[in-house]
Amino acid sequence: MIIAAITEKYTNEQLSLFFPGEGIDWRIVREPEAARGADVVIDLDFDNEKDRCAALNELRPALIIVNAVTPTIREIGYPFVRINGWPGFLERSLHELVIPEGSMDVGAAEAAADIASRIAAIYPRLGRNYKLVPDVPGMISARILSTIINEAYFTWEAEVSTKEEIDTAMRLGTNYPLGPFEWSERIGLGQIAGLLGSLSSTNPAYVPSKALLRAVKVKDRN
């Protein structure tokens, strides 16, 4: 099975850790055009831009999987499979996936069923389990984690505790591998703020803290 990974961040060795299945011919490419001929295309550097999506769509009937934590399939507008590819999530044995719905304007129910069956056939060969989750911004894990990070920034902004103490409390108290501030640095503050901004458009409980937004601006300046 030929899998083309569109990425400038990861090596073959790292991809083998994310997808430890056997019999996979990994091909790391930089642009969608270079992925022609692959059975599966995984765009780990995906951004929801018109030209990018159109170029990926031209690679079908290859199965197209995109690292799209925030944009939904409906917003993307093509029958791709969404994966939570944030740092720290691909290493997990269980991957969160979103597949197109049969009611999408760009694909019939038959196409959606075909994608579901292809995922069921291919994913065991990748050496990972998967769970299908709703087509919503953040899926499940990223929504939870972004909320925890946001609350940590509210707590720090209120001078309840330091960032280091909050990280330590989360690691020791909840057995998280990283504290919320450590997670935010690893994932990227812009990614967290972007997801919270999308979620807050329909639910004010997700409004990003001012401290988090200030931190994003500082990162952008640097």
Secondary structure, DSSP 8 states (H G I E B T S, - for coil): -EEEEE-SS--HHHHHHHS--SS-EEEEESSGGGGTT-SEEEETT----HHHHHHHHTTTTSEEEEE-SSS-HHHHTS--EEE--STTTTTSSEEEEE---TT-TTS-HHHHHHHHHHHHHHGGGGT-EEEE--SSTTTTHHHHHHHHHHHHHHHHHTTSS-HHHHHHHHHHHH--SS-HHHHHHHH-HHHHHHHHHHHHTT-GGG---HHHHHHHHHHHH-
